[in-house]
Amino acid sequence: MSDTLRDQLLGLGFKAPAKPAKPQPRRDERRGRPDERRGGKRNEAGRPDASARPPARRDGQGPRKPRAPREDIDLAKAYAIRAQREKDERIEAERLRQEEARLRREARAKLEAFVKDKALNRAEADIARHFEYGGKIKRIHVDAEQLRALNAGELGVVQVNGRYLLVTTAVLAEVETIFAPAVALKIDPSAPAGEDPYSDPKYQVPDDLVW
């Protein structure tokens, strides 16, 4: 339509046609789609590229965390195994210690009951027979006859509750089977006399000597 005809029509009362409104950009076009804003890739169809997404966990809780290196796992496992082994060894050592203490208590109680009324100690004995026991010098009082029998290996000495008891060789042999550490003095009659310096009745140790 020429301007002249347009003017003529306007003059006759016709209104000029309204101009079409300029289309507004959609929200996602104005701001950019989420995957574009985040730098996500898109395929040829304009959809987000699935290959660019992080792998989703099967339980639906997002991507998996990176696993610890194999060396760290093996080292932690080795420490755990060693700690458990050391703990087991301590427990076993304590169990053995308690078992040994129990056996010693039982043996001592049995020994005490066995030697009851079997001691040959005499109140009037005035000869001190010294001997070594437990790394220290101990003594027991005997008379002349008992000293001879003791040095000949016919008698022996046992320790029970801190006391030294003179007993026969038969009792001494039984004590060895019950609780061997209680045997304080056992003379081998075939051994040379010089091996036991305390066997000589002339050998005396002062009573006031502190050992």
Backbone as JSON Lines, residues from 0, in Angstrom:
{"i":0,"aa":"M","n":[0.85,-1.18,0.0],"ca":[0.0,0.0,0.0],"c":[0.89,1.23,0.0]}
{"i":1,"aa":"S","n":[0.6,2.15,-0.92],"ca":[1.43,3.36,-1.02],"c":[1.04,4.33,0.05]}
{"i":2,"aa":"D","n":[1.94,5.3,0.28],"ca":[1.65,6.3,1.31],"c":[0.39,7.1,0.96]}
{"i":3,"aa":"T","n":[0.13,7.36,-0.35],"ca":[-1.05,8.16,-0.75],"c":[-2.31,7.42,-0.4]}
{"i":4,"aa":"L","n":[-2.4,6.19,-0.76],"ca":[-3.59,5.41,-0.44],"c":[-3.74,5.29,1.06]}
{"i":5,"aa":"R","n":[-2.61,5.13,1.79],"ca":[-2.64,5.04,3.25],"c":[-3.21,6.31,3.84]}
{"i":6,"aa":"D","n":[-2.76,7.44,3.28],"ca":[-3.27,8.72,3.79],"c":[-4.76,8.86,3.52]}
{"i":7,"aa":"Q","n":[-5.19,8.43,2.31],"ca":[-6.6,8.52,1.97],"c":[-7.46,7.69,2.91]}
{"i":8,"aa":"L","n":[-6.97,6.47,3.24],"ca":[-7.72,5.6,4.13],"c":[-7.78,6.16,5.54]}
{"i":9,"aa":"L","n":[-6.68,6.73,5.99],"ca":[-6.68,7.35,7.31],"c":[-7.65,8.51,7.35]}
{"i":10,"aa":"G","n":[-7.69,9.22,6.19],"ca":[-8.61,10.35,6.14],"c":[-10.05,9.91,6.17]}
{"i":11,"aa":"L","n":[-10.38,8.75,5.67],"ca":[-11.73,8.24,5.68],"c":[-12.1,7.64,7.03]}
{"i":12,"aa":"G","n":[-11.18,7.59,8.01],"ca":[-11.49,7.1,9.36],"c":[-10.94,5.73,9.68]}
{"i":13,"aa":"F","n":[-10.22,5.17,8.71],"ca":[-9.59,3.86,9.02],"c":[-8.36,4.06,9.91]}
{"i":14,"aa":"K","n":[-8.18,3.12,10.82],"ca":[-7.02,3.16,11.73],"c":[-5.89,2.32,11.16]}
{"i":15,"aa":"A","n":[-4.76,2.83,11.38],"ca":[-3.57,2.07,10.92],"c":[-3.44,0.77,11.73]}
{"i":16,"aa":"P","n":[-3.1,-0.33,11.09],"ca":[-2.97,-1.61,11.83],"c":[-1.85,-1.53,12.91]}
{"i":17,"aa":"A","n":[-2.16,-2.16,14.04],"ca":[-1.16,-2.14,15.16],"c":[0.04,-2.99,14.8]}
{"i":18,"aa":"K","n":[1.2,-2.53,15.22],"ca":[2.44,-3.25,14.96],"c":[2.5,-4.51,15.85]}
{"i":19,"aa":"P","n":[2.92,-5.6,15.26],"ca":[3.0,-6.83,16.08],"c":[4.03,-6.67,17.21]}
{"i":20,"aa":"A","n":[3.68,-7.18,18.4],"ca":[4.59,-7.09,19.58],"c":[5.81,-7.95,19.36]}
{"i":21,"aa":"K","n":[6.94,-7.42,19.8],"ca":[8.2,-8.14,19.68],"c":[8.22,-9.32,20.66]}
{"i":22,"aa":"P","n":[8.45,-10.52,20.18],"ca":[8.42,-11.69,21.09],"c":[9.5,-11.6,22.18]}
{"i":23,"aa":"Q","n":[9.07,-11.85,23.43],"ca":[9.99,-11.81,24.56],"c":[10.76,-13.14,24.65]}
{"i":24,"aa":"P","n":[12.05,-13.06,24.96],"ca":[12.84,-14.31,25.09],"c":[12.36,-15.13,26.29]}
{"i":25,"aa":"R","n":[12.34,-16.45,26.11],"ca":[11.93,-17.31,27.22],"c":[12.97,-17.26,28.34]}
{"i":26,"aa":"R","n":[12.5,-17.74,29.53],"ca":[13.34,-17.66,30.72],"c":[14.65,-18.38,30.55]}
{"i":27,"aa":"D","n":[14.54,-19.57,29.97],"ca":[15.77,-20.34,29.83],"c":[16.68,-19.75,28.79]}
{"i":28,"aa":"E","n":[16.09,-18.95,27.8],"ca":[16.93,-18.29,26.81],"c":[17.61,-17.07,27.39]}
{"i":29,"aa":"R","n":[16.86,-16.35,28.33],"ca":[17.46,-15.17,28.93],"c":[18.62,-15.53,29.85]}
{"i":30,"aa":"R","n":[18.4,-16.56,30.67],"ca":[19.4,-16.91,31.68],"c":[20.35,-18.01,31.24]}
{"i":31,"aa":"G","n":[19.94,-18.68,30.22],"ca":[20.76,-19.83,29.83],"c":[20.3,-21.06,30.57]}
{"i":32,"aa":"R","n":[20.26,-22.19,29.94],"ca":[19.79,-23.4,30.58],"c":[20.79,-23.85,31.65]}
{"i":33,"aa":"P","n":[20.24,-24.56,32.65],"ca":[21.14,-24.93,33.76],"c":[22.38,-25.65,33.3]}
{"i":34,"aa":"D","n":[22.2,-26.55,32.36],"ca":[23.38,-27.3,31.95],"c":[24.36,-26.44,31.18]}
{"i":35,"aa":"E","n":[23.82,-25.36,30.47],"ca":[24.72,-24.46,29.77],"c":[25.45,-23.54,30.74]}
{"i":36,"aa":"R","n":[24.68,-23.07,31.79],"ca":[25.31,-22.2,32.77],"c":[26.43,-22.92,33.5]}
{"i":37,"aa":"R","n":[26.25,-24.19,33.73],"ca":[27.26,-24.96,34.46],"c":[28.34,-25.5,33.55]}
{"i":38,"aa":"G","n":[28.26,-25.12,32.3],"ca":[29.3,-25.58,31.39],"c":[29.05,-26.96,30.86]}
{"i":39,"aa":"G","n":[27.8,-27.48,31.04],"ca":[27.51,-28.83,30.58],"c":[27.48,-28.9,29.06]}
{"i":40,"aa":"K","n":[27.79,-30.07,28.56],"ca":[27.78,-30.27,27.12],"c":[26.39,-30.66,26.66]}
{"i":41,"aa":"R","n":[26.07,-30.41,25.41],"ca":[24.78,-30.74,24.81],"c":[25.03,-31.54,23.55]}
{"i":42,"aa":"N","n":[24.09,-32.44,23.26],"ca":[24.23,-33.25,22.05],"c":[23.64,-32.52,20.87]}
{"i":43,"aa":"E","n":[23.53,-33.23,19.72],"ca":[23.04,-32.57,18.5],"c":[21.59,-32.17,18.64]}
{"i":44,"aa":"A","n":[20.81,-32.88,19.45],"ca":[19.39,-32.55,19.61],"c":[19.18,-31.42,20.59]}
{"i":45,"aa":"G","n":[20.24,-30.88,21.14],"ca":[20.1,-29.77,22.08],"c":[19.88,-30.22,23.51]}
{"i":46,"aa":"R","n":[19.93,-31.51,23.76],"ca":[19.74,-32.01,25.11],"c":[21.09,-32.2,25.79]}
{"i":47,"aa":"P","n":[21.09,-32.18,27.13],"ca":[22.36,-32.37,27.83],"c":[22.99,-33.7,27.46]}
{"i":48,"aa":"D","n":[24.31,-33.64,27.33],"ca":[25.06,-34.83,26.96],"c":[25.22,-35.72,28.2]}
{"i":49,"aa":"A","n":[24.6,-36.93,28.14],"ca":[24.64,-37.83,29.3],"c":[26.05,-38.28,29.64]}
{"i":50,"aa":"S","n":[26.9,-38.3,28.61],"ca":[28.27,-38.76,28.86],"c":[29.06,-37.79,29.7]}
{"i":51,"aa":"A","n":[28.62,-36.54,29.78],"ca":[29.35,-35.53,30.55],"c":[28.91,-35.49,32.0]}
{"i":52,"aa":"R","n":[27.82,-36.22,32.32],"ca":[27.34,-36.2,33.71],"c":[28.18,-37.12,34.58]}
{"i":53,"aa":"P","n":[28.33,-36.78,35.88],"ca":[29.06,-37.7,36.78],"c":[28.25,-38.96,37.0]}
{"i":54,"aa":"P","n":[28.88,-40.09,37.13],"ca":[28.15,-41.35,37.31],"c":[27.33,-41.32,38.59]}
{"i":55,"aa":"A","n":[26.08,-41.72,38.45],"ca":[25.17,-41.72,39.59],"c":[25.27,-43.04,40.34]}
{"i":56,"aa":"R","n":[25.15,-42.97,41.66],"ca":[25.18,-44.18,42.47],"c":[23.87,-44.92,42.3]}
{"i":57,"aa":"R","n":[23.92,-46.23,42.44],"ca":[22.72,-47.04,42.28],"c":[21.69,-46.76,43.35]}
{"i":58,"aa":"D","n":[22.15,-46.35,44.54],"ca":[21.21,-46.06,45.61],"c":[20.59,-44.68,45.49]}
{"i":59,"aa":"G","n":[20.95,-43.95,44.43],"ca":[20.35,-42.65,44.19],"c":[20.85,-41.56,45.09]}
{"i":60,"aa":"Q","n":[22.01,-41.69,45.69],"ca":[22.53,-40.69,46.61],"c":[23.72,-39.94,46.06]}
{"i":61,"aa":"G","n":[23.78,-39.8,44.77],"ca":[24.83,-38.98,44.18],"c":[26.03,-39.81,43.77]}
{"i":62,"aa":"P","n":[27.04,-39.16,43.24],"ca":[28.22,-39.88,42.75],"c":[29.01,-40.52,43.89]}
{"i":63,"aa":"R","n":[29.68,-41.64,43.61],"ca":[30.49,-42.34,44.6],"c":[31.73,-41.53,44.97]}
{"i":64,"aa":"K","n":[32.14,-41.68,46.22],"ca":[33.37,-41.04,46.65],"c":[34.56,-41.84,46.14]}
{"i":65,"aa":"P","n":[35.65,-41.18,45.87],"ca":[36.82,-41.92,45.37],"c":[37.34,-42.88,46.44]}
{"i":66,"aa":"R","n":[37.68,-44.08,46.03],"ca":[38.17,-45.08,46.96],"c":[39.59,-44.76,47.42]}
{"i":67,"aa":"A","n":[39.92,-45.25,48.66],"ca":[41.27,-45.05,49.18],"c":[42.25,-45.88,48.37]}
{"i":68,"aa":"P","n":[43.47,-45.42,48.21],"ca":[44.46,-46.2,47.47],"c":[44.64,-47.58,48.08]}
{"i":69,"aa":"R","n":[44.95,-48.54,47.23],"ca":[45.12,-49.92,47.67],"c":[46.21,-50.04,48.72]}
{"i":70,"aa":"E","n":[47.29,-49.28,48.6],"ca":[48.39,-49.36,49.56],"c":[47.94,-48.94,50.95]}
{"i":71,"aa":"D","n":[47.09,-47.88,51.04],"ca":[46.6,-47.43,52.34],"c":[45.73,-48.49,52.99]}
{"i":72,"aa":"I","n":[44.9,-49.17,52.18],"ca":[44.02,-50.2,52.73],"c":[44.84,-51.36,53.27]}
{"i":73,"aa":"D","n":[45.85,-51.8,52.51],"ca":[46.69,-52.91,52.95],"c":[47.46,-52.55,54.22]}
{"i":74,"aa":"L","n":[47.95,-51.31,54.32],"ca":[48.7,-50.89,55.5],"c":[47.8,-50.85,56.74]}
{"i":75,"aa":"A","n":[46.61,-50.31,56.58],"ca":[45.67,-50.26,57.7],"c":[45.29,-51.66,58.14]}
{"i":76,"aa":"K","n":[45.1,-52.55,57.2],"ca":[44.75,-53.93,57.53],"c":[45.9,-54.61,58.28]}
{"i":77,"aa":"A","n":[47.13,-54.35,57.84],"ca":[48.3,-54.94,58.51],"c":[48.41,-54.44,59.95]}
{"i":78,"aa":"Y","n":[48.19,-53.14,60.18],"ca":[48.23,-52.6,61.54],"c":[47.16,-53.23,62.41]}
{"i":79,"aa":"A","n":[45.97,-53.4,61.85],"ca":[44.87,-53.99,62.62],"c":[45.17,-55.43,63.0]}
{"i":80,"aa":"I","n":[45.75,-56.17,62.06],"ca":[46.1,-57.57,62.34],"c":[47.16,-57.66,63.42]}
{"i":81,"aa":"R","n":[48.19,-56.79,63.33],"ca":[49.25,-56.82,64.33],"c":[48.74,-56.42,65.71]}
{"i":82,"aa":"A","n":[47.87,-55.41,65.76],"ca":[47.32,-54.98,67.05],"c":[46.49,-56.1,67.68]}
{"i":83,"aa":"Q","n":[45.71,-56.81,66.86],"ca":[44.9,-57.91,67.39],"c":[45.79,-59.05,67.87]}
{"i":84,"aa":"R","n":[46.89,-59.33,67.13],"ca":[47.79,-60.4,67.53],"c":[48.48,-60.06,68.85]}
{"i":85,"aa":"E","n":[48.93,-58.8,69.0],"ca":[49.57,-58.4,70.25],"c":[48.6,-58.48,71.42]}
{"i":86,"aa":"K","n":[47.36,-58.12,71.17],"ca":[46.34,-58.21,72.23],"c":[46.12,-59.66,72.64]}
{"i":87,"aa":"D","n":[46.04,-60.55,71.65],"ca":[45.85,-61.97,71.95],"c":[47.04,-62.53,72.73]}
{"i":88,"aa":"E","n":[48.25,-62.09,72.38],"ca":[49.44,-62.57,73.08],"c":[49.44,-62.1,74.53]}
{"i":89,"aa":"R","n":[49.03,-60.85,74.77],"ca":[48.96,-60.35,76.15],"c":[47.93,-61.12,76.97]}
{"i":90,"aa":"I","n":[46.8,-61.4,76.35],"ca":[45.76,-62.15,77.05],"c":[46.24,-63.56,77.39]}
{"i":91,"aa":"E","n":[46.93,-64.19,76.43],"ca":[47.42,-65.55,76.66],"c":[48.51,-65.56,77.73]}
{"i":92,"aa":"A","n":[49.41,-64.56,77.71],"ca":[50.46,-64.49,78.72],"c":[49.87,-64.32,80.12]}
{"i":93,"aa":"E","n":[48.85,-63.48,80.23],"ca":[48.2,-63.27,81.52],"c":[47.48,-64.54,81.98]}
{"i":94,"aa":"R","n":[46.88,-65.25,81.04],"ca":[46.2,-66.5,81.38],"c":[47.2,-67.53,81.9]}
{"i":95,"aa":"L","n":[48.35,-67.63,81.23],"ca":[49.38,-68.58,81.67],"c":[49.94,-68.2,83.04]}
{"i":96,"aa":"R","n":[50.13,-66.89,83.27],"ca":[50.64,-66.44,84.57],"c":[49.67,-66.8,85.68]}
{"i":97,"aa":"Q","n":[48.39,-66.57,85.45],"ca":[47.4,-66.9,86.47],"c":[47.3,-68.41,86.69]}
{"i":98,"aa":"E","n":[47.43,-69.17,85.59],"ca":[47.38,-70.62,85.72],"c":[48.57,-71.14,86.5]}
{"i":99,"aa":"E","n":[49.76,-70.58,86.25],"ca":[50.95,-70.99,86.98],"c":[50.83,-70.65,88.47]}
{"i":100,"aa":"A","n":[50.3,-69.46,88.76],"ca":[50.12,-69.07,90.16],"c":[49.13,-70.01,90.86]}
{"i":101,"aa":"R","n":[48.09,-70.38,90.15],"ca":[47.1,-71.3,90.74],"c":[47.73,-72.66,91.04]}
{"i":102,"aa":"L","n":[48.52,-73.17,90.11],"ca":[49.17,-74.46,90.32],"c":[50.17,-74.42,91.49]}
{"i":103,"aa":"R","n":[50.88,-73.3,91.61],"ca":[51.83,-73.17,92.72],"c":[51.09,-73.14,94.06]}
{"i":104,"aa":"R","n":[49.97,-72.43,94.11],"ca":[49.2,-72.39,95.36],"c":[48.7,-73.78,95.73]}
{"i":105,"aa":"E","n":[48.21,-74.5,94.73],"ca":[47.7,-75.84,95.0],"c":[48.83,-76.78,95.44]}
{"i":106,"aa":"A","n":[50.0,-76.66,94.79],"ca":[51.13,-77.52,95.15],"c":[51.62,-77.22,96.56]}
{"i":107,"aa":"R","n":[51.69,-75.95,96.92],"ca":[52.13,-75.59,98.27],"c":[51.16,-76.11,99.33]}
{"i":108,"aa":"A","n":[49.87,-76.0,99.02],"ca":[48.88,-76.51,99.99],"c":[49.0,-78.02,100.14]}
{"i":109,"aa":"K","n":[49.22,-78.71,99.04],"ca":[49.39,-80.16,99.09],"c":[50.66,-80.54,99.84]}
{"i":110,"aa":"L","n":[51.73,-79.77,99.62],"ca":[53.0,-80.02,100.31],"c":[52.84,-79.84,101.8]}
{"i":111,"aa":"E","n":[52.19,-78.77,102.19],"ca":[52.01,-78.51,103.63],"c":[51.25,-79.65,104.31]}
{"i":112,"aa":"A","n":[50.22,-80.15,103.62],"ca":[49.45,-81.26,104.19],"c":[50.29,-82.55,104.24]}
{"i":113,"aa":"F","n":[51.16,-82.73,103.24],"ca":[51.95,-83.96,103.17],"c":[53.02,-84.03,104.26]}
{"i":114,"aa":"V","n":[53.73,-82.94,104.5],"ca":[54.84,-82.98,105.46],"c":[54.37,-82.82,106.9]}
{"i":115,"aa":"K","n":[53.1,-82.64,107.12],"ca":[52.61,-82.49,108.49],"c":[52.96,-83.73,109.3]}
{"i":116,"aa":"D","n":[53.56,-83.53,110.46],"ca":[53.97,-84.6,111.38],"c":[55.11,-85.47,110.84]}
{"i":117,"aa":"K","n":[55.79,-85.01,109.77],"ca":[56.9,-85.78,109.22],"c":[58.26,-85.11,109.48]}
{"i":118,"aa":"A","n":[58.26,-83.93,110.07],"ca":[59.51,-83.22,110.34],"c":[60.26,-83.87,111.49]}
{"i":119,"aa":"L","n":[61.6,-83.91,111.38],"ca":[62.46,-84.53,112.4],"c":[63.22,-83.49,113.24]}
{"i":120,"aa":"N","n":[62.83,-82.24,113.14],"ca":[63.51,-81.18,113.89],"c":[63.4,-81.45,115.4]}
{"i":121,"aa":"R","n":[64.51,-81.18,116.11],"ca":[64.55,-81.38,117.55],"c":[64.8,-80.05,118.25]}
{"i":122,"aa":"A","n":[64.02,-79.8,119.27],"ca":[64.14,-78.53,119.99],"c":[65.49,-78.39,120.66]}
{"i":123,"aa":"E","n":[66.09,-79.5,121.1],"ca":[67.38,-79.43,121.82],"c":[68.58,-79.4,120.88]}
{"i":124,"aa":"A","n":[68.37,-79.48,119.57],"ca":[69.49,-79.48,118.63],"c":[70.23,-78.15,118.71]}
{"i":125,"aa":"D","n":[71.59,-78.23,118.77],"ca":[72.37,-77.0,118.95],"c":[73.46,-76.81,117.89]}
{"i":126,"aa":"I","n":[73.49,-77.67,116.89],"ca":[74.5,-77.51,115.83],"c":[73.84,-76.84,114.62]}
{"i":127,"aa":"A","n":[74.4,-75.74,114.18],"ca":[73.85,-75.01,113.02],"c":[74.44,-75.59,111.73]}
{"i":128,"aa":"R","n":[73.61,-76.2,110.93],"ca":[74.06,-76.72,109.63],"c":[73.64,-75.72,108.57]}
{"i":129,"aa":"H","n":[74.64,-75.07,107.97],"ca":[74.37,-74.05,106.95],"c":[74.32,-74.66,105.56]}
{"i":130,"aa":"F","n":[73.59,-74.02,104.69],"ca":[73.47,-74.48,103.3],"c":[72.98,-73.3,102.44]}
{"i":131,"aa":"E","n":[73.2,-73.43,101.18],"ca":[72.79,-72.38,100.25],"c":[71.42,-72.72,99.64]}
{"i":132,"aa":"Y","n":[70.53,-71.75,99.66],"ca":[69.18,-71.97,99.11],"c":[68.62,-70.64,98.62]}
{"i":133,"aa":"G","n":[68.19,-70.62,97.38],"ca":[67.62,-69.38,96.82],"c":[68.62,-68.27,96.69]}
{"i":134,"aa":"G","n":[69.91,-68.64,96.52],"ca":[70.94,-67.62,96.38],"c":[71.39,-67.01,97.69]}
{"i":135,"aa":"K","n":[70.94,-67.56,98.82],"ca":[71.32,-67.04,100.13],"c":[71.75,-68.2,101.03]}
{"i":136,"aa":"I","n":[72.49,-67.88,102.1],"ca":[72.93,-68.88,103.06],"c":[71.85,-69.04,104.13]}
{"i":137,"aa":"K","n":[71.34,-70.26,104.26],"ca":[70.32,-70.57,105.26],"c":[70.9,-71.57,106.26]}
{"i":138,"aa":"R","n":[70.17,-71.88,107.33],"ca":[70.67,-72.82,108.32],"c":[69.51,-73.57,108.98]}
{"i":139,"aa":"I","n":[69.85,-74.74,109.5],"ca":[68.9,-75.54,110.26],"c":[69.68,-76.14,111.44]}
{"i":140,"aa":"H","n":[69.06,-76.21,112.58],"ca":[69.74,-76.75,113.77],"c":[69.49,-78.25,113.87]}
{"i":141,"aa":"V","n":[70.59,-78.97,114.04],"ca":[70.54,-80.43,114.15],"c":[71.45,-80.86,115.3]}
{"i":142,"aa":"D","n":[71.31,-82.12,115.71],"ca":[72.26,-82.67,116.7],"c":[73.35,-83.42,115.96]}
{"i":143,"aa":"A","n":[74.28,-84.0,116.68],"ca":[75.43,-84.65,116.05],"c":[75.0,-85.82,115.18]}
{"i":144,"aa":"E","n":[74.06,-86.61,115.65],"ca":[73.6,-87.76,114.87],"c":[72.91,-87.32,113.58]}
{"i":145,"aa":"Q","n":[72.06,-86.3,113.68],"ca":[71.36,-85.79,112.5],"c":[72.33,-85.15,111.51]}
{"i":146,"aa":"L","n":[73.37,-84.49,112.01],"ca":[74.36,-83.88,111.14],"c":[75.06,-84.94,110.3]}
{"i":147,"aa":"R","n":[75.43,-86.04,110.96],"ca":[76.1,-87.12,110.23],"c":[75.18,-87.7,109.15]}
{"i":148,"aa":"A","n":[73.91,-87.93,109.52],"ca":[72.96,-88.51,108.56],"c":[72.67,-87.53,107.42]}
{"i":149,"aa":"L","n":[72.62,-86.26,107.74],"ca":[72.36,-85.25,106.72],"c":[73.5,-85.18,105.72]}
{"i":150,"aa":"N","n":[74.74,-85.18,106.23],"ca":[75.91,-85.12,105.35],"c":[76.09,-86.4,104.53]}
{"i":151,"aa":"A","n":[75.55,-87.5,105.03],"ca":[75.64,-88.78,104.33],"c":[74.53,-88.95,103.31]}
{"i":152,"aa":"G","n":[73.65,-87.99,103.22],"ca":[72.54,-88.08,102.25],"c":[71.39,-88.91,102.73]}
{"i":153,"aa":"E","n":[71.33,-89.23,104.03],"ca":[70.25,-90.02,104.59],"c":[69.07,-89.15,105.02]}
{"i":154,"aa":"L","n":[69.3,-87.87,105.17],"ca":[68.26,-86.89,105.5],"c":[68.33,-85.73,104.5]}
{"i":155,"aa":"G","n":[67.29,-84.93,104.51],"ca":[67.26,-83.77,103.64],"c":[66.49,-82.64,104.3]}
{"i":156,"aa":"V","n":[66.46,-81.5,103.66],"ca":[65.78,-80.32,104.21],"c":[64.79,-79.79,103.17]}
{"i":157,"aa":"V","n":[63.6,-79.48,103.64],"ca":[62.59,-78.86,102.77],"c":[62.14,-77.55,103.4]}
{"i":158,"aa":"Q","n":[61.69,-76.65,102.57],"ca":[61.2,-75.35,103.04],"c":[59.69,-75.3,102.88]}
{"i":159,"aa":"V","n":[59.0,-75.07,103.98],"ca":[57.54,-74.99,103.98],"c":[57.11,-73.76,104.75]}
{"i":160,"aa":"N","n":[56.5,-72.82,104.06],"ca":[56.01,-71.58,104.7],"c":[57.1,-70.86,105.47]}
{"i":161,"aa":"G","n":[58.31,-70.81,104.91],"ca":[59.4,-70.09,105.53],"c":[60.16,-70.87,106.58]}
{"i":162,"aa":"R","n":[59.73,-72.08,106.9],"ca":[60.41,-72.92,107.89],"c":[61.21,-74.0,107.17]}
{"i":163,"aa":"Y","n":[62.34,-74.4,107.76],"ca":[63.19,-75.44,107.18],"c":[63.03,-76.7,108.04]}
{"i":164,"aa":"L","n":[62.55,-77.75,107.38],"ca":[62.23,-78.98,108.08],"c":[63.18,-80.08,107.67]}
{"i":165,"aa":"L","n":[63.65,-80.83,108.65],"ca":[64.52,-81.97,108.42],"c":[63.63,-83.2,108.18]}
{"i":166,"aa":"V","n":[63.85,-83.88,107.04],"ca":[63.0,-85.01,106.68],"c":[63.86,-86.16,106.17]}
{"i":167,"aa":"T","n":[63.25,-87.33,106.07],"ca":[63.94,-88.49,105.53],"c":[64.05,-88.37,104.01]}
{"i":168,"aa":"T","n":[64.91,-89.22,103.43],"ca":[65.07,-89.17,101.98],"c":[63.79,-89.61,101.26]}
{"i":169,"aa":"A","n":[63.02,-90.5,101.87],"ca":[61.76,-90.92,101.26],"c":[60.78,-89.74,101.18]}
{"i":170,"aa":"V","n":[60.7,-88.99,102.26],"ca":[59.83,-87.8,102.25],"c":[60.37,-86.77,101.26]}
{"i":171,"aa":"L","n":[61.68,-86.62,101.25],"ca":[62.3,-85.65,100.33],"c":[61.98,-85.99,98.87]}
{"i":172,"aa":"A","n":[62.02,-87.28,98.53],"ca":[61.71,-87.7,97.17],"c":[60.26,-87.39,96.8]}
{"i":173,"aa":"E","n":[59.35,-87.58,97.76],"ca":[57.95,-87.27,97.49],"c":[57.73,-85.77,97.36]}
{"i":174,"aa":"V","n":[58.45,-85.0,98.15],"ca":[58.35,-83.54,98.05],"c":[58.77,-83.06,96.66]}
{"i":175,"aa":"E","n":[59.79,-83.7,96.1],"ca":[60.24,-83.33,94.76],"c":[59.14,-83.5,93.73]}
{"i":176,"aa":"T","n":[58.31,-84.51,93.87],"ca":[57.21,-84.73,92.92],"c":[56.05,-83.77,93.15]}
{"i":177,"aa":"I","n":[55.88,-83.34,94.38],"ca":[54.78,-82.42,94.68],"c":[55.13,-80.99,94.32]}
{"i":178,"aa":"F","n":[56.3,-80.53,94.8],"ca":[56.72,-79.14,94.56],"c":[58.23,-79.07,94.69]}
{"i":179,"aa":"A","n":[58.94,-79.32,93.6],"ca":[60.4,-79.42,93.61],"c":[61.1,-78.19,94.18]}
{"i":180,"aa":"P","n":[60.62,-76.96,93.94],"ca":[61.32,-75.79,94.5],"c":[61.41,-75.78,96.02]}
{"i":181,"aa":"A","n":[60.62,-76.61,96.68],"ca":[60.64,-76.63,98.15],"c":[61.81,-77.43,98.69]}
{"i":182,"aa":"V","n":[62.51,-78.19,97.84],"ca":[63.68,-78.96,98.31],"c":[64.82,-77.98,98.55]}
{"i":183,"aa":"A","n":[65.19,-77.8,99.81],"ca":[66.22,-76.81,100.17],"c":[67.61,-77.42,100.24]}
{"i":184,"aa":"L","n":[67.71,-78.67,100.67],"ca":[69.02,-79.32,100.79],"c":[68.87,-80.81,100.53]}
{"i":185,"aa":"K","n":[69.61,-81.26,99.54],"ca":[69.63,-82.68,99.2],"c":[71.08,-83.07,98.92]}
{"i":186,"aa":"I","n":[71.62,-83.94,99.75],"ca":[73.02,-84.32,99.65],"c":[73.16,-85.57,98.78]}
{"i":187,"aa":"D","n":[74.08,-85.49,97.83],"ca":[74.41,-86.66,97.03],"c":[75.53,-87.41,97.76]}
{"i":188,"aa":"P","n":[75.24,-88.6,98.29],"ca":[76.27,-89.32,99.08],"c":[77.51,-89.69,98.27]}
{"i":189,"aa":"S","n":[77.38,-89.78,96.95],"ca":[78.53,-90.14,96.12],"c":[79.39,-88.94,95.74]}
{"i":190,"aa":"A","n":[78.92,-87.74,96.05],"ca":[79.69,-86.54,95.71],"c":[80.81,-86.33,96.71]}
{"i":191,"aa":"P","n":[81.97,-85.81,96.25],"ca":[83.08,-85.53,97.19],"c":[82.65,-84.54,98.26]}
{"i":192,"aa":"A","n":[83.16,-84.75,99.46],"ca":[82.77,-83.89,100.59],"c":[83.21,-82.45,100.38]}
{"i":193,"aa":"G","n":[84.26,-82.24,99.62],"ca":[84.76,-80.89,99.43],"c":[83.84,-79.99,98.64]}
{"i":194,"aa":"E","n":[82.85,-80.58,97.94],"ca":[81.92,-79.77,97.14],"c":[80.96,-79.0,98.02]}
{"i":195,"aa":"D","n":[80.77,-79.43,99.26],"ca":[79.87,-78.74,100.19],"c":[80.69,-78.24,101.38]}
{"i":196,"aa":"P","n":[81.15,-77.01,101.37],"ca":[82.0,-76.52,102.46],"c":[81.29,-76.48,103.8]}
{"i":197,"aa":"Y","n":[79.97,-76.51,103.81],"ca":[79.23,-76.42,105.07],"c":[79.01,-77.78,105.72]}
{"i":198,"aa":"S","n":[79.49,-78.87,105.06],"ca":[79.27,-80.2,105.62],"c":[80.19,-80.49,106.8]}
{"i":199,"aa":"D","n":[81.3,-79.78,106.9],"ca":[82.25,-80.0,108.0],"c":[81.66,-79.42,109.29]}
{"i":200,"aa":"P","n":[81.45,-80.23,110.32],"ca":[80.87,-79.71,111.57],"c":[81.73,-78.66,112.23]}
{"i":201,"aa":"K","n":[83.0,-78.59,111.86],"ca":[83.85,-77.56,112.43],"c":[83.61,-76.19,111.8]}
{"i":202,"aa":"Y","n":[82.93,-76.23,110.63],"ca":[82.68,-74.96,109.93],"c":[81.5,-74.28,110.6]}
{"i":203,"aa":"Q","n":[81.74,-73.11,111.16],"ca":[80.7,-72.39,111.84],"c":[80.58,-70.97,111.26]}
{"i":204,"aa":"V","n":[79.38,-70.5,111.16],"ca":[79.12,-69.14,110.71],"c":[78.6,-68.38,111.91]}
{"i":205,"aa":"P","n":[79.19,-67.21,112.24],"ca":[78.71,-66.45,113.39],"c":[77.22,-66.2,113.32]}
{"i":206,"aa":"D","n":[76.54,-66.36,114.46],"ca":[75.09,-66.15,114.49],"c":[74.69,-64.72,114.2]}
{"i":207,"aa":"D","n":[75.6,-63.77,114.51],"ca":[75.26,-62.37,114.32],"c":[75.63,-61.86,112.92]}
{"i":208,"aa":"L","n":[76.07,-62.77,112.05],"ca":[76.44,-62.36,110.71],"c":[75.18,-62.16,109.89]}
{"i":209,"aa":"V","n":[75.08,-60.99,109.22],"ca":[73.92,-60.68,108.39],"c":[74.2,-61.06,106.97]}
{"i":210,"aa":"W","n":[73.35,-61.89,106.35],"ca":[73.55,-62.35,104.97],"c":[72.69,-61.53,104.02]}
